[in-house]
Amino acid sequence: MTQPIVLVLAGGASTRFWPLRDKLFIELGGQSLLGRHLRALRELGCERFVVVTRPDTAASVEALGGALGLDPSARSGRSLAVAVQAEARGMADAVLAARPALEKLGEGPVYVTQAHDVVESRLHAEMLEAWSSRPAGLSGLVATARVASYFPGGYLTLSGERVTSVVEKPGAGKEPSDLVNLVDHVFASWQELCEALAGELKMGDPDDVYERALSRLMAAGEFRAHVYEGPWQALKYPWHLLDVMELLLDLWRRGVESPGPEYEQREGGVFIGRDVRVYPGAHVVAPALIGHGSIVWQNALVRGSILGPRCVVGFGSEVARSFLVEGVELHHNYVGDSVLDRGASLGFGAVTANYRIDGRSVPSAIGGVRVDSGRMKLGLMLGAGARIGVNTSTMPGVKIGAGALIGPGIRITRDVPGGARVLDEETLRQAQGRQYGRF
């Protein structure tokens, strides 16, 4: 049976992901999250893909398609078309941006999905199998997961086995069910989906257009829920990358997935890439991955972490439950529950505090508003190319933008914007004022 067209929504601006960038193209192990997503669906027999993306990432998406043997013309049996969403205007606009590419493939079912919700590939296998064996007349299939506490997303309302609507962010205590909506939906007709989206856009209300259109389709036809019982993690804020890292390390350790053919597994959960050097006295404790060309010097400790390619963990450093993206350099540091982006570095003795002494969960500022991360331990989110001087300390939940320069011996208590030069307490106050103002 021919699989549905796969429509992957990958065009978001990721503003809440600051100071990290291009979350779907960050590589964990041997592939990016978007590449992992496309490969999983390709291995399940899907052959026709449309990926909605930003103008600046269109070439990267085409390259991913080429690596999977997908023709960018979108007319061959195995095809990947790139649809550009000029501005990040939500899911409804993204689907409608793909309409010209969908028209070239002809009318039929479509599997709308995104790589921002990181799941086991078995979710897609279950969804595609459930669709292939669907009862006659079924209009759609919605992936969902059960939650034990409030999750700020969409919730399904049901009447028997039928899904009747999606209620977006109802608020704690007002949930219509314990089933949250995952963005993995099969529709019998992509054309009906586009018409419903266009109709909702004409209403003039820009909020939750996709969910409202989905509820409209549910009122007109029969939709069923497929309950996914495996691990999943929504990638929304920068610290969620730590949860994604933990999820993938567990899948690799259990042999459910592999970080790539060029990684050697040792000690039941330590993955070592090409040209890695781990010097005497250093310890790498599972689960962990050390990327190609990385160095772990004497007396260093790496545990529960991923080091991307060409990272250097200097003498006596400790990296705990952290992700060093690529080319990160440490010099006798403690890095805990942190993400350090490409080319970032910490001077000798710089440390990341990751635990509040009052024992509360760690908040972090998003657009000037304090957001509870829900994590008891959260360290530093450091942008690409940022540099931190010797003996400087960062407090829990702090974010520092790309290219920032932080001088020695400074205590960083709030976010610092990208490109800032912070050499003393006065320039620190000025930089933090430019970032968010007082809060």
C-alpha positions as CSV (number, residue, x, y, z in Angstrom):
1,M,0.0,0.0,0.0
2,T,1.3,3.5,-0.9
3,Q,2.2,5.5,2.2
4,P,0.7,9.0,2.6
5,I,2.6,12.1,1.5
6,V,4.7,13.2,4.4
7,L,4.5,16.9,5.2
8,V,7.2,18.0,7.6
9,L,6.8,21.4,9.3
10,A,10.3,22.8,9.9
11,G,10.0,26.5,9.3
12,G,9.7,28.0,12.8
13,A,11.8,31.0,13.9
14,S,12.9,29.3,17.1
15,T,12.9,32.7,19.0
16,R,12.2,30.9,22.3
17,F,15.3,28.7,21.7
18,W,17.7,31.6,22.1
19,P,20.7,31.7,22.5
20,L,20.9,28.5,20.6
21,R,20.1,28.4,16.9
22,D,18.6,26.2,14.2
23,K,17.4,23.5,16.7
24,L,16.5,21.0,14.0
25,F,20.0,21.2,12.5
26,I,22.0,20.7,15.7
27,E,23.7,17.3,15.4
28,L,23.4,14.8,18.2
29,G,25.7,11.9,17.3
30,G,25.9,11.5,13.6
31,Q,22.8,13.3,12.5
32,S,20.6,16.3,13.0
33,L,17.1,16.0,14.5
34,L,15.5,16.8,11.1
35,G,17.8,14.3,9.4
36,R,16.9,11.6,12.0
37,H,13.2,12.4,11.5
38,L,13.4,12.1,7.7
39,R,15.5,9.0,7.8
40,A,13.1,7.2,10.2
41,L,10.1,7.9,7.9
42,R,12.1,6.9,4.8
43,E,13.0,3.6,6.4
44,L,9.3,3.0,7.1
45,G,8.6,3.1,3.4
46,C,7.6,6.8,2.9
47,E,8.8,8.1,-0.5
48,R,7.1,11.4,-1.1
49,F,8.1,14.3,1.2
50,V,7.3,18.0,1.4
51,V,9.3,19.9,3.9
52,V,8.3,23.5,4.9
53,T,11.3,25.5,6.0
54,R,12.7,29.0,6.2
55,P,14.5,30.6,3.3
56,D,17.9,30.4,5.0
57,T,17.6,26.7,5.7
58,A,16.1,25.5,2.3
59,A,19.5,24.4,0.9
60,S,20.3,22.4,4.1
61,V,16.9,20.6,3.7
62,E,17.6,19.8,0.1
63,A,21.0,18.4,1.1
64,L,19.3,16.1,3.7
65,G,16.9,14.9,1.0
66,G,19.8,14.2,-1.4
67,A,21.6,12.1,1.3
68,L,18.4,10.0,1.5
69,G,18.2,9.5,-2.2
70,L,15.2,11.7,-2.6
71,D,14.7,13.7,-5.8
72,P,14.2,17.4,-5.2
73,S,11.9,17.7,-8.3
74,A,9.0,16.3,-6.3
75,R,7.8,14.4,-9.4
76,S,9.7,11.1,-9.1
77,G,8.6,8.1,-6.9
78,R,11.1,9.0,-4.2
79,S,10.9,12.8,-3.9
80,L,11.5,15.6,-1.5
81,A,10.1,19.1,-2.3
82,V,11.1,22.1,-0.3
83,A,8.4,24.7,0.4
84,V,9.6,28.0,1.8
85,Q,7.6,29.8,4.4
86,A,8.8,33.4,4.0
87,E,7.9,34.3,7.6
88,A,7.1,32.2,10.7
89,R,3.4,32.7,10.8
90,G,2.4,29.4,12.5
91,M,1.4,25.9,11.5
92,A,-1.6,26.9,9.3
93,D,0.5,29.2,7.2
94,A,3.2,26.5,6.9
95,V,0.8,23.9,5.6
96,L,-0.7,26.4,3.1
97,A,2.9,27.3,1.9
98,A,3.3,23.6,1.0
99,R,0.1,23.6,-1.1
100,P,1.8,24.1,-4.5
101,A,4.1,21.2,-3.9
102,L,1.3,19.0,-2.7
103,E,-0.7,19.8,-5.9
104,K,2.1,18.4,-8.0
105,L,1.8,15.1,-6.1
106,G,-2.0,14.8,-6.6
107,E,-4.8,14.5,-4.2
108,G,-4.6,11.9,-1.4
109,P,-3.7,11.4,2.3
110,V,-1.0,13.4,4.0
111,Y,0.9,12.7,7.2
112,V,1.6,16.1,8.9
113,T,4.5,15.9,11.3
114,Q,7.4,17.8,12.7
115,A,10.8,17.0,14.2
116,H,10.3,19.4,17.1
117,D,8.5,16.6,19.0
118,V,11.3,14.0,19.5
119,V,9.9,10.5,19.7
120,E,10.9,6.9,18.9
121,S,10.5,6.0,15.3
122,R,7.9,3.4,16.4
123,L,5.4,6.2,16.8
124,H,5.5,6.7,13.0
125,A,5.4,3.0,12.4
126,E,2.3,2.6,14.6
127,M,0.6,5.6,12.9
128,L,1.3,4.4,9.4
129,E,0.2,0.8,10.3
130,A,-3.0,2.2,12.0
131,W,-3.8,4.2,8.9
132,S,-3.2,1.3,6.5
133,S,-5.7,-0.8,8.5
134,R,-8.2,2.0,9.2
135,P,-11.9,1.4,9.1
136,A,-13.8,2.6,6.0
137,G,-14.6,6.3,6.0
138,L,-12.1,7.4,8.6
139,S,-11.1,11.0,7.9
140,G,-8.0,11.2,10.1
141,L,-5.8,9.9,12.8
142,V,-4.2,11.9,15.6
143,A,-1.2,10.9,17.7
144,T,-1.5,11.6,21.4
145,A,0.2,10.8,24.6
146,R,-1.1,10.5,28.2
147,V,0.2,13.0,30.8
148,A,0.0,12.8,34.5
149,S,0.4,16.6,35.1
150,Y,-0.5,19.7,33.2
151,F,1.3,20.2,29.9
152,P,1.0,23.6,28.1
153,G,-0.3,22.2,24.8
154,G,-3.4,21.0,23.1
155,Y,-5.7,18.4,24.7
156,L,-8.1,16.1,22.9
157,T,-11.8,15.8,23.7
158,L,-13.4,12.5,22.9
159,S,-16.8,10.9,22.4
160,G,-16.3,7.2,22.7
161,E,-13.5,6.4,20.2
162,R,-14.0,9.5,18.2
163,V,-11.9,12.6,18.7
164,T,-14.2,15.7,18.6
165,S,-11.9,18.6,19.1
166,V,-8.5,19.9,20.2
167,V,-8.5,22.4,23.1
168,E,-5.3,24.5,23.1
169,K,-3.7,25.3,26.5
170,P,-6.9,24.9,28.6
171,G,-5.1,25.7,31.8
172,A,-4.3,23.4,34.8
173,G,-7.4,21.8,36.2
174,K,-9.4,22.5,33.0
175,E,-8.1,19.7,30.8
176,P,-10.9,17.8,28.9
177,S,-8.8,14.6,29.0
178,D,-5.3,13.3,29.9
179,L,-4.4,13.0,26.2
180,V,-2.2,15.7,24.7
181,N,-2.0,16.4,21.0
182,L,1.3,15.4,19.3
183,V,1.8,17.0,15.9
184,D,1.7,13.7,14.0
185,H,-1.6,13.7,12.1
186,V,-2.8,11.7,9.1
187,F,-5.6,13.3,7.0
188,A,-7.5,11.4,4.3
189,S,-7.3,14.5,2.1
190,W,-4.6,17.2,2.2
191,Q,-6.9,19.3,0.0
192,E,-9.7,19.2,2.7
193,L,-7.1,20.2,5.3
194,C,-5.9,23.2,3.2
195,E,-9.5,24.3,2.6
196,A,-10.3,24.1,6.4
197,L,-7.1,26.1,7.2
198,A,-7.9,28.8,4.6
199,G,-11.4,29.1,6.0
200,E,-10.2,29.6,9.5
201,L,-7.6,32.2,8.4
202,K,-10.5,34.2,6.8
203,M,-12.0,34.5,10.3
204,G,-9.3,37.0,11.2
205,D,-8.3,35.4,14.5
206,P,-4.5,34.5,14.1
207,D,-4.4,32.3,17.2
208,D,-4.5,28.5,17.1
209,V,-5.7,28.5,13.4
210,Y,-4.4,24.9,12.8
211,E,-6.1,23.6,15.9
212,R,-9.4,25.3,15.1
213,A,-9.3,23.9,11.5
214,L,-8.6,20.5,13.0
215,S,-11.6,20.8,15.2
216,R,-13.7,21.9,12.2
217,L,-12.6,18.8,10.3
218,M,-13.4,16.6,13.4
219,A,-16.9,18.0,13.5
220,A,-17.5,17.1,9.8
221,G,-15.8,13.7,9.8
222,E,-14.5,10.8,11.9
223,F,-11.1,11.1,13.6
224,R,-9.5,8.6,15.9
225,A,-6.7,8.9,18.4
226,H,-3.6,6.7,18.5
227,V,-2.1,6.7,22.0
228,Y,1.7,6.6,21.9
229,E,3.2,5.1,25.0
230,G,6.9,5.6,24.3
231,P,9.2,8.5,25.3
232,W,8.8,11.9,23.7
233,Q,10.1,15.4,24.3
234,A,8.9,18.6,22.9
235,L,11.8,20.9,21.9
236,K,10.7,24.4,22.7
237,Y,13.1,26.1,25.1
238,P,16.9,25.7,25.0
239,W,17.0,23.5,28.1
240,H,14.8,21.0,26.4
241,L,17.8,20.0,24.4
242,L,19.1,18.4,27.6
243,D,16.0,16.2,27.8
244,V,16.3,15.3,24.1
245,M,20.0,14.4,24.7
246,E,18.9,12.1,27.6
247,L,16.2,10.5,25.5
248,L,18.6,9.7,22.6
249,L,21.4,8.5,24.9
250,D,18.9,6.0,26.3
251,L,17.8,4.8,22.9
252,W,21.4,4.4,21.8
253,R,22.3,2.5,25.0
254,R,19.4,0.1,24.6
255,G,20.1,-0.5,20.9
256,V,16.8,0.9,19.8
257,E,18.7,3.4,17.6
258,S,22.3,4.1,16.7
259,P,24.2,7.4,16.8
260,G,25.8,6.4,13.5
261,P,27.9,3.6,12.0
262,E,31.2,5.5,12.8
263,Y,30.7,5.3,16.6
264,E,32.1,2.4,18.6
265,Q,30.1,1.4,21.7
266,R,32.1,0.7,24.8
267,E,31.1,-0.3,28.4
268,G,27.4,-0.6,27.6
269,G,26.6,3.0,26.8
270,V,29.7,5.0,26.0
271,F,30.0,5.8,22.3
272,I,33.4,6.9,20.9
273,G,33.8,8.5,17.5
274,R,36.8,8.6,15.1
275,D,40.1,10.0,16.2
276,V,39.0,10.5,19.8
277,R,41.7,10.7,22.5
278,V,40.9,9.9,26.1
279,Y,44.0,10.4,28.2
280,P,45.1,8.3,31.2
281,G,43.3,9.3,34.4
282,A,40.2,10.6,32.5
283,H,36.9,8.9,32.9
284,V,33.9,8.7,30.6
285,V,30.8,7.3,32.4
286,A,27.8,5.9,30.5
287,P,25.7,7.1,29.0
288,A,27.9,9.4,27.0
289,L,29.0,10.1,23.5
290,I,32.4,11.6,22.5
291,G,32.3,13.1,19.0
292,H,34.9,12.7,16.2
293,G,38.2,14.3,16.9
294,S,37.4,15.3,20.5
295,I,40.0,15.2,23.4
296,V,39.4,14.4,27.1
297,W,42.5,15.2,29.0
298,Q,44.0,13.7,32.2
299,N,41.8,13.6,35.3
300,A,38.7,14.9,33.5
301,L,35.3,13.4,34.0
302,V,32.5,13.2,31.4
303,R,29.2,11.6,32.5
304,G,25.7,11.6,31.1
305,S,26.8,14.0,28.3
306,I,27.4,14.4,24.6
307,L,30.5,16.0,23.2
308,G,30.2,17.0,19.6
309,P,33.0,16.9,17.1
310,R,36.4,18.5,17.9
311,C,35.7,19.4,21.6
312,V,38.4,19.7,24.2
313,V,37.8,18.9,27.8
314,G,40.8,20.2,29.6
315,F,42.7,18.8,32.6
316,G,40.6,18.3,35.7
317,S,37.4,19.4,34.1
318,E,34.0,17.8,34.8
319,V,31.1,17.7,32.3
320,A,27.9,16.4,33.8
321,R,24.6,15.9,32.0
322,S,25.6,18.5,29.4
323,F,25.8,18.9,25.6
324,L,28.8,20.5,24.0
325,V,27.7,21.1,20.4
326,E,31.0,21.3,18.4
327,G,34.5,22.8,18.8
328,V,33.9,23.7,22.5
329,E,37.0,24.2,24.6
330,L,37.2,23.8,28.4
331,H,40.1,24.6,30.7
332,H,39.7,23.1,34.2
333,N,36.0,23.9,34.5
334,Y,32.8,22.4,35.9
335,V,30.0,22.3,33.4
336,G,26.7,20.9,34.7
337,D,23.3,20.6,33.1
338,S,24.4,23.1,30.4
339,V,24.4,23.5,26.6
340,L,27.5,25.1,25.0
341,D,27.1,25.9,21.3
342,R,29.6,25.8,18.5
343,G,33.1,27.3,19.2
344,A,32.3,28.5,22.7
345,S,35.0,28.4,25.4
346,L,35.5,28.7,29.2
347,G,38.7,30.0,30.7
348,F,40.5,28.3,33.5
349,G,38.4,28.0,36.7
350,A,35.1,29.2,35.2
351,V,32.2,27.3,36.6
352,T,28.5,26.9,35.8
353,A,26.2,26.8,38.9
354,N,23.3,24.5,38.2
355,Y,21.4,24.2,41.6
356,R,19.6,26.8,43.6
357,I,20.6,26.8,47.2
358,D,17.0,27.2,48.3
359,G,16.2,23.9,46.5
360,R,13.6,25.4,44.1
361,S,13.3,24.5,40.4
362,V,15.4,26.8,38.2
363,P,13.7,29.7,36.3
364,S,15.0,31.3,33.2
365,A,14.0,34.4,31.2
366,I,12.3,34.0,27.9
367,G,11.7,37.3,26.2
368,G,12.0,39.1,29.5
369,V,9.5,36.9,31.3
370,R,10.7,34.4,33.9
371,V,9.7,30.8,33.0
372,D,10.0,27.9,35.3
373,S,12.1,25.3,33.6
374,G,10.7,22.6,35.8
375,R,14.3,21.4,36.3
376,M,15.9,21.1,39.7
377,K,19.3,21.4,38.0
378,L,19.9,23.8,35.1
379,G,23.2,25.4,34.3
380,L,24.3,27.7,31.4
381,M,23.0,28.0,27.9
382,L,25.9,29.5,26.0
383,G,25.7,30.8,22.4
384,A,28.0,30.0,19.5
385,G,31.5,31.6,19.7
386,A,30.9,33.1,23.2
387,R,33.9,33.2,25.5
388,I,34.0,33.3,29.3
389,G,37.1,34.5,31.2
390,V,39.0,32.8,34.0
391,N,37.3,32.3,37.4
392,T,34.0,33.6,36.2
393,S,30.8,32.0,37.5
394,T,27.4,31.8,35.9
395,M,24.2,31.3,38.0
396,P,21.6,28.6,37.4
397,G,19.4,29.2,34.3
398,V,21.6,32.0,32.8
399,K,21.8,32.4,29.0
400,I,24.6,34.2,27.1
401,G,24.2,35.1,23.5
402,A,26.4,34.2,20.5
403,G,29.7,36.0,20.3
404,A,29.6,37.5,23.7
405,L,32.9,38.1,25.6
406,I,32.8,37.8,29.4
407,G,35.8,39.0,31.3
408,P,37.5,37.3,34.3
409,G,36.2,37.0,37.8
410,I,32.7,38.1,37.1
411,R,29.5,36.6,38.6
412,I,26.8,36.4,35.9
413,T,23.3,36.4,37.4
414,R,21.1,37.3,34.4
415,D,21.1,36.8,30.7
416,V,23.7,38.6,28.5
417,P,22.9,39.6,24.9
418,G,24.9,38.3,21.9
419,G,28.0,40.2,21.0
420,A,28.2,42.0,24.3
421,R,31.7,42.8,25.8
422,V,31.4,42.4,29.6
423,L,34.7,43.3,31.3
424,D,33.5,44.5,34.7
425,E,30.4,45.0,36.8
426,E,29.4,48.2,35.1
427,T,29.5,46.8,31.5
428,L,27.6,43.8,32.8
429,R,24.8,46.0,34.1
430,Q,24.6,47.9,30.8
431,A,24.6,44.7,28.7
432,Q,21.8,43.1,30.8
433,G,19.8,46.2,30.6
434,R,20.0,46.1,26.8
435,Q,18.9,42.5,26.8
436,Y,15.6,42.6,28.8
437,G,15.5,45.8,30.9
438,R,14.6,45.4,34.5
439,F,12.5,42.5,35.6
